[in-house]
């Protein structure tokens, strides 16, 4: 086989160099040259284009599949994917070691024997994969296994077997013979993923890529890897705990930030259809500093408990610690409370936590956060059947949030009788048996607390 020529490309400015140097001669950046294969003309027209034939086609002439999606057999995974697995899509799945990535994909493949799935393992032996399937009591008929790390051999096998679904576990172990760098390097991950994505698009094969994460929690490898794929899913949760959260941070075929909740059992991961029940801790008696909020993850309203602890500080700079929420937003809301509600906490330590390990990023958590902090500061408990949501502005106004009526319906379904919401979110048809209190400014909240 002829030796493939390589070049070195600067990751900062994109300049190409014939050999590696410590410093890019064009932009002056240090240690930014990465190995890349020189583009060569291919004699196989099948791989000439990236995602199909290179000719102009009118949109109304594009042939669409009658059913472009396939159910994976796991409802929570289908929800996160946007309603099912799209044929020809590429999904990148990341998460901490031991979180359950391989387990989830192995369960998915065993439930889809009609798609002739192919599980490519680069980290485990075939015996290890088979032992896991037997331990989880999964059907073993119809699933093909391949232990290989060379992307050219993987694609050659896929050309013969013609699977409709391929799992690569993991992309950091795959290498291409066109480059001389070690597997897992930036250039190897980028080039190997590019060949796999090209094959998936041209053959209409669904592809799952398992990705490692760094100690900061981000996917290892080049950032361009997330741009190349269609969907990016993150597995979150404590590997030693029972519950796992699957979150979509990118999805070309569904809602972004969609959430799926799983429970790890002896028979693998099981989807939870009513996740609000596990994130609510029903106290035997009302306690101060606790309030229930209605957040929204993707297309699903979710009830979670917000807990706050306010205690006198003996430090020069009181601590502001938020777990599951943005810490800077906590400091901003405390300043708004001081300015527009007349309650100062400059000499108090404030600790905030979202029960269950959920991470809330939307602004609807502002009003629950303030109510929980005020409840703990005054040591007055809130009613156990009360829910709340709403955004708070710097002027002290309570602003509306999207899908307010759906949030109230979800709260009523869980048995809550009272709600404090923004005035603009008050629905015309209030759920039966629920008392809704609409507030326009933060000062009005003090009357109800």
ROKOL-934756 format. One record per residue (C-alpha): x, y, z; residue number from 1. Coordinates in Angstrom, 2 decimals, always signed. Layout:
N
X_Y_Z_NUM
...
END
This chain:
449
+0.00_+0.00_+0.00_1
+1.37_+3.41_-0.95_2
+2.29_+5.68_+1.94_3
-0.20_+8.46_+2.48_4
+1.27_+11.95_+2.46_5
+0.50_+14.14_+5.44_6
+0.59_+17.82_+6.22_7
+0.51_+19.86_+9.41_8
-2.29_+22.35_+9.86_9
-2.39_+25.15_+12.42_10
-5.50_+24.91_+14.60_11
-5.45_+28.69_+15.14_12
-5.14_+30.14_+11.62_13
-5.48_+27.06_+9.38_14
-2.12_+27.48_+7.66_15
-0.55_+24.32_+6.19_16
+3.07_+23.27_+6.70_17
+5.12_+20.48_+5.15_18
+6.70_+19.49_+8.47_19
+5.99_+19.96_+12.13_20
+7.32_+23.00_+13.96_21
+6.85_+24.20_+17.49_22
+5.60_+27.58_+16.28_23
+3.33_+28.44_+13.34_24
+5.25_+30.72_+11.00_25
+2.05_+32.47_+9.83_26
+0.29_+33.46_+13.08_27
+3.08_+32.85_+15.62_28
+1.05_+30.50_+17.85_29
+2.93_+27.77_+19.71_30
+2.12_+24.04_+19.69_31
-0.85_+24.39_+17.36_32
+0.31_+22.28_+14.37_33
-1.67_+19.07_+14.00_34
-1.16_+16.20_+11.60_35
-3.70_+15.83_+8.79_36
-3.90_+13.74_+5.63_37
-3.50_+15.45_+2.29_38
-6.72_+15.34_+0.23_39
-6.37_+12.85_-2.62_40
-8.64_+12.08_-5.55_41
-10.48_+8.79_-5.14_42
-11.31_+6.40_-7.95_43
-14.40_+5.11_-6.16_44
-17.33_+7.41_-7.01_45
-19.19_+6.08_-3.97_46
-17.00_+8.11_-1.63_47
-16.56_+11.14_-3.87_48
-19.18_+13.25_-2.03_49
-19.71_+13.73_+1.67_50
-23.43_+13.17_+1.94_51
-24.63_+12.24_-1.51_52
-24.29_+12.98_-5.20_53
-22.85_+16.42_-6.03_54
-25.54_+17.82_-8.33_55
-28.27_+20.40_-7.82_56
-31.72_+19.00_-6.94_57
-34.95_+20.91_-6.38_58
-36.36_+20.47_-2.89_59
-39.75_+19.30_-4.14_60
-38.01_+16.55_-6.12_61
-36.19_+15.04_-3.13_62
-37.58_+11.59_-2.33_63
-38.45_+11.17_+1.34_64
-38.80_+7.92_+3.25_65
-42.28_+6.91_+4.31_66
-41.02_+6.22_+7.85_67
-37.63_+7.89_+8.38_68
-37.50_+6.91_+12.07_69
-37.27_+3.62_+13.93_70
-38.21_+3.08_+17.57_71
-35.30_+1.91_+19.70_72
-37.52_+0.01_+22.14_73
-36.53_+2.41_+24.97_74
-39.08_+5.21_+25.35_75
-36.76_+7.61_+27.18_76
-34.08_+7.26_+24.49_77
-36.68_+7.83_+21.77_78
-37.78_+11.00_+23.57_79
-34.24_+12.38_+23.72_80
-33.62_+11.53_+20.05_81
-36.75_+13.46_+19.06_82
-39.18_+10.58_+18.51_83
-36.92_+7.73_+17.40_84
-33.72_+6.91_+15.59_85
-33.42_+8.64_+12.21_86
-31.97_+6.53_+9.41_87
-28.59_+7.82_+8.32_88
-28.11_+9.94_+11.46_89
-24.93_+10.08_+13.52_90
-25.30_+10.31_+17.31_91
-22.41_+11.09_+19.67_92
-22.91_+9.76_+23.21_93
-20.63_+11.00_+25.99_94
-20.46_+10.56_+29.74_95
-18.29_+9.70_+32.72_96
-16.67_+6.26_+32.96_97
-19.07_+3.66_+34.31_98
-22.16_+5.83_+33.79_99
-23.83_+3.27_+31.50_100
-23.07_+4.30_+27.90_101
-22.14_+0.84_+26.66_102
-24.97_-0.75_+28.63_103
-27.59_+1.52_+27.07_104
-26.35_+0.95_+23.52_105
-26.06_-2.81_+24.01_106
-29.67_-2.90_+25.23_107
-30.73_-0.86_+22.20_108
-29.00_-3.14_+19.71_109
-30.42_-6.30_+21.28_110
-33.94_-4.85_+20.91_111
-33.45_-4.17_+17.16_112
-32.54_-7.52_+15.55_113
-34.40_-6.57_+12.36_114
-31.85_-3.83_+11.60_115
-28.93_-6.31_+11.47_116
-26.99_-4.20_+14.03_117
-23.20_-4.24_+14.28_118
-21.45_-3.54_+17.59_119
-17.82_-2.52_+17.06_120
-15.80_-2.64_+20.27_121
-12.33_-1.18_+20.54_122
-12.04_-1.26_+24.33_123
-13.47_-4.65_+25.31_124
-13.08_-8.16_+24.02_125
-15.97_-10.06_+22.46_126
-16.17_-12.25_+25.57_127
-16.63_-9.21_+27.80_128
-19.45_-7.85_+25.67_129
-21.16_-11.26_+25.62_130
-20.83_-11.63_+29.40_131
-22.49_-8.23_+29.89_132
-25.37_-9.24_+27.62_133
-25.86_-12.49_+29.57_134
-25.72_-10.64_+32.90_135
-28.41_-8.24_+31.69_136
-30.46_-11.17_+30.33_137
-30.55_-9.69_+26.82_138
-31.38_-11.70_+23.70_139
-28.20_-12.56_+21.84_140
-29.65_-13.58_+18.48_141
-29.30_-11.15_+15.59_142
-26.49_-9.02_+17.05_143
-23.13_-9.06_+15.27_144
-19.94_-8.18_+17.16_145
-16.65_-6.90_+15.75_146
-13.44_-6.24_+17.67_147
-11.52_-3.78_+15.50_148
-9.91_-0.35_+15.79_149
-8.88_+0.39_+12.17_150
-11.57_+2.49_+10.49_151
-10.73_+1.16_+7.02_152
-11.31_-2.44_+8.13_153
-14.51_-1.46_+9.93_154
-15.92_+0.16_+6.80_155
-14.86_-2.81_+4.66_156
-16.73_-5.16_+7.02_157
-19.77_-2.88_+6.99_158
-19.75_-2.95_+3.18_159
-20.10_-6.74_+3.32_160
-22.51_-7.08_+6.27_161
-24.77_-4.12_+5.30_162
-25.96_-3.26_+8.83_163
-28.63_-0.60_+9.30_164
-27.24_+0.39_+12.71_165
-23.60_+0.57_+13.83_166
-22.18_+1.34_+17.27_167
-18.54_+2.44_+17.63_168
-17.31_+2.00_+21.20_169
-15.39_+4.23_+21.37_170
-14.25_+6.81_+18.80_171
-11.07_+7.54_+20.82_172
-9.80_+4.00_+20.13_173
-10.33_+4.15_+16.34_174
-7.47_+5.09_+14.02_175
-6.94_+5.50_+10.30_176
-3.96_+4.15_+8.38_177
-3.63_+7.47_+6.58_178
-2.09_+9.11_+9.66_179
+0.90_+8.12_+11.76_180
-0.22_+9.65_+15.07_181
-1.48_+7.52_+17.96_182
-5.19_+6.63_+18.36_183
-7.05_+9.20_+20.43_184
-5.10_+12.17_+19.10_185
-6.95_+15.14_+17.68_186
-6.11_+14.32_+14.06_187
-6.98_+10.60_+14.41_188
-10.35_+11.31_+16.03_189
-11.24_+13.92_+13.42_190
-10.24_+11.86_+10.36_191
-11.73_+8.60_+11.66_192
-15.02_+10.28_+12.53_193
-15.13_+11.95_+9.12_194
-14.87_+8.60_+7.33_195
-17.53_+7.02_+9.54_196
-19.93_+9.95_+9.09_197
-19.41_+9.90_+5.33_198
-20.24_+6.18_+5.22_199
-23.37_+6.67_+7.37_200
-24.72_+9.45_+5.15_201
-24.09_+7.70_+1.86_202
-25.44_+4.30_+2.92_203
-28.33_+5.64_+5.08_204
-26.94_+3.76_+8.10_205
-27.65_+4.94_+11.63_206
-24.43_+5.39_+13.61_207
-23.73_+5.72_+17.34_208
-20.32_+7.02_+18.44_209
-19.30_+6.63_+22.09_210
-17.04_+9.46_+23.23_211
-14.80_+9.85_+26.27_212
-15.01_+12.95_+28.45_213
-12.29_+15.00_+30.10_214
-12.04_+15.76_+33.81_215
-13.93_+19.01_+33.13_216
-16.86_+16.95_+31.80_217
-16.53_+17.94_+28.12_218
-16.08_+15.49_+25.26_219
-12.47_+14.61_+24.60_220
-11.00_+15.32_+21.19_221
-11.53_+18.18_+18.78_222
-14.56_+20.45_+19.12_223
-15.27_+19.89_+15.43_224
-16.38_+16.35_+16.34_225
-19.59_+17.76_+17.83_226
-20.20_+19.80_+14.66_227
-19.81_+16.77_+12.39_228
-22.50_+14.66_+14.05_229
-26.28_+15.17_+14.03_230
-26.95_+14.71_+17.75_231
-24.84_+15.04_+20.89_232
-26.11_+13.28_+24.02_233
-24.61_+13.50_+27.50_234
-25.06_+10.93_+30.24_235
-25.14_+12.65_+33.63_236
-25.37_+11.40_+37.19_237
-23.33_+9.73_+39.88_238
-21.92_+6.39_+38.65_239
-22.46_+5.03_+42.16_240
-26.05_+6.26_+42.33_241
-29.19_+4.70_+40.93_242
-30.52_+7.36_+38.59_243
-29.04_+8.58_+35.32_244
-30.04_+11.57_+33.19_245
-29.59_+11.56_+29.41_246
-29.55_+15.09_+27.99_247
-29.49_+16.23_+24.36_248
-27.29_+19.29_+23.85_249
-27.52_+19.15_+20.05_250
-30.18_+17.51_+17.92_251
-30.93_+18.18_+14.27_252
-34.07_+16.04_+14.42_253
-35.68_+17.09_+17.70_254
-35.75_+19.47_+20.64_255
-32.49_+20.56_+22.25_256
-32.10_+20.06_+26.02_257
-34.57_+17.17_+25.93_258
-34.22_+15.02_+29.01_259
-34.48_+11.28_+29.58_260
-34.33_+9.70_+33.04_261
-33.13_+6.15_+33.67_262
-32.72_+3.92_+36.70_263
-29.83_+1.46_+36.85_264
-31.11_-1.98_+37.87_265
-29.72_-5.51_+37.82_266
-31.20_-5.92_+34.35_267
-29.71_-2.74_+32.93_268
-31.12_+0.74_+32.45_269
-34.87_+1.18_+32.79_270
-36.67_+4.33_+31.64_271
-38.71_+6.32_+34.17_272
-41.95_+7.65_+32.73_273
-42.74_+9.94_+35.70_274
-39.42_+11.51_+36.74_275
-41.09_+14.24_+38.82_276
-41.84_+11.64_+41.51_277
-38.16_+10.82_+42.11_278
-37.04_+14.45_+42.35_279
-39.65_+15.35_+44.98_280
-38.89_+14.52_+48.60_281
-42.16_+14.61_+50.52_282
-41.34_+15.86_+54.01_283
-43.37_+14.54_+56.91_284
-43.89_+18.12_+58.06_285
-43.25_+21.48_+56.35_286
-39.65_+22.67_+56.58_287
-38.17_+26.09_+55.93_288
-36.01_+26.72_+52.88_289
-37.77_+24.19_+50.64_290
-40.00_+24.97_+47.66_291
-41.17_+23.02_+44.62_292
-40.57_+24.53_+41.18_293
-41.81_+23.50_+37.74_294
-38.97_+23.52_+35.23_295
-39.11_+22.49_+31.61_296
-36.59_+20.21_+29.95_297
-37.16_+20.03_+26.20_298
-40.83_+19.18_+25.76_299
-41.41_+17.83_+29.29_300
-42.48_+19.79_+32.41_301
-40.54_+18.55_+35.42_302
-41.14_+19.16_+39.13_303
-38.01_+19.48_+41.26_304
-37.35_+20.65_+44.79_305
-35.20_+23.70_+45.49_306
-33.57_+23.80_+48.93_307
-31.86_+26.82_+50.48_308
-29.91_+27.28_+53.70_309
-29.16_+30.78_+55.03_310
-26.92_+31.05_+58.08_311
-24.96_+33.82_+59.73_312
-21.51_+34.29_+58.26_313
-18.35_+34.89_+60.29_314
-16.22_+35.58_+57.23_315
-15.32_+38.84_+55.56_316
-16.88_+37.63_+52.29_317
-20.04_+35.53_+52.86_318
-20.20_+32.35_+50.80_319
-22.59_+31.95_+47.86_320
-22.74_+28.28_+46.81_321
-25.24_+26.92_+44.28_322
-25.42_+23.25_+43.27_323
-27.46_+22.65_+40.12_324
-27.90_+26.36_+39.40_325
-25.65_+29.15_+38.15_326
-23.79_+30.74_+41.04_327
-23.58_+34.20_+39.44_328
-27.35_+34.27_+39.07_329
-27.74_+33.55_+42.78_330
-25.61_+36.60_+43.64_331
-27.61_+38.75_+41.21_332
-30.97_+37.69_+42.68_333
-29.76_+38.37_+46.23_334
-28.87_+41.90_+45.11_335
-32.34_+42.33_+43.56_336
-33.94_+41.12_+46.79_337
-31.93_+43.67_+48.77_338
-32.75_+46.55_+46.43_339
-36.44_+45.93_+45.74_340
-37.61_+43.91_+48.75_341
-35.53_+45.55_+51.46_342
-34.01_+42.29_+52.73_343
-30.21_+42.36_+53.04_344
-28.13_+39.21_+53.30_345
-24.64_+40.68_+53.04_346
-23.74_+39.09_+56.39_347
-25.29_+35.67_+55.63_348
-23.91_+32.53_+53.98_349
-26.34_+31.27_+51.31_350
-26.31_+27.66_+50.12_351
-28.61_+26.43_+47.36_352
-29.23_+22.91_+46.06_353
-31.45_+21.18_+43.48_354
-32.61_+17.84_+44.87_355
-31.77_+14.76_+42.83_356
-28.71_+16.14_+41.05_357
-30.71_+17.88_+38.31_358
-29.07_+20.86_+36.61_359
-31.52_+23.72_+35.92_360
-30.43_+26.34_+33.39_361
-33.64_+28.19_+32.56_362
-34.65_+31.50_+34.14_363
-37.92_+30.06_+35.50_364
-35.90_+29.05_+38.59_365
-35.49_+32.69_+39.71_366
-38.73_+32.96_+41.69_367
-38.37_+29.54_+43.41_368
-34.78_+30.44_+44.31_369
-35.79_+33.71_+45.97_370
-38.72_+32.11_+47.80_371
-36.54_+29.30_+49.16_372
-33.89_+31.78_+50.33_373
-36.46_+34.02_+52.04_374
-38.12_+31.01_+53.67_375
-34.82_+29.87_+55.17_376
-33.78_+33.41_+56.15_377
-37.01_+34.02_+58.07_378
-37.26_+30.37_+59.20_379
-40.82_+30.12_+57.94_380
-41.93_+27.02_+56.07_381
-43.94_+27.20_+52.88_382
-47.04_+25.04_+52.27_383
-46.21_+21.55_+51.06_384
-48.81_+21.80_+48.27_385
-47.30_+24.98_+46.76_386
-45.41_+25.21_+43.44_387
-43.89_+28.24_+41.77_388
-41.97_+29.39_+38.70_389
-41.03_+32.71_+37.13_390
-38.18_+34.96_+36.01_391
-37.07_+37.99_+38.03_392
-35.65_+41.09_+36.34_393
-33.15_+43.59_+37.70_394
-35.97_+46.11_+38.21_395
-37.71_+43.73_+40.58_396
-40.43_+42.69_+38.14_397
-41.56_+39.08_+37.78_398
-41.44_+38.20_+34.11_399
-43.38_+35.41_+32.35_400
-41.81_+32.16_+31.17_401
-42.83_+29.95_+28.22_402
-45.47_+27.21_+28.54_403
-46.93_+28.41_+31.82_404
-50.23_+26.58_+31.40_405
-48.50_+23.25_+30.74_406
-46.46_+23.69_+33.92_407
-49.62_+24.24_+35.96_408
-51.25_+21.15_+34.48_409
-48.24_+19.03_+35.41_410
-48.32_+20.42_+38.96_411
-52.05_+19.69_+39.27_412
-51.43_+16.15_+38.01_413
-48.93_+15.63_+40.86_414
-51.48_+16.77_+43.46_415
-50.43_+20.38_+44.16_416
-53.20_+22.80_+45.12_417
-51.53_+26.23_+45.12_418
-49.19_+28.08_+42.75_419
-47.39_+31.42_+42.73_420
-46.67_+32.44_+39.15_421
-45.95_+35.60_+37.10_422
-48.99_+37.75_+36.46_423
-48.59_+37.43_+32.68_424
-48.60_+33.63_+32.96_425
-52.00_+33.41_+34.64_426
-54.11_+31.16_+32.37_427
-57.73_+31.70_+31.47_428
-58.59_+28.11_+32.35_429
-57.12_+27.37_+35.77_430
-56.81_+23.63_+36.56_431
-59.66_+22.39_+38.73_432
-58.93_+22.48_+42.44_433
-55.85_+24.73_+42.14_434
-55.49_+28.22_+43.60_435
-53.28_+30.45_+41.45_436
-51.64_+33.59_+42.88_437
-50.31_+35.96_+40.20_438
-47.56_+38.40_+41.20_439
-46.08_+41.26_+39.21_440
-43.19_+42.36_+41.47_441
-40.88_+40.72_+43.97_442
-42.22_+42.89_+46.80_443
-45.60_+41.18_+46.44_444
-44.04_+37.80_+47.22_445
-43.31_+38.85_+50.81_446
-47.03_+39.11_+51.55_447
-47.59_+35.49_+50.55_448
-44.52_+34.15_+52.37_449
END
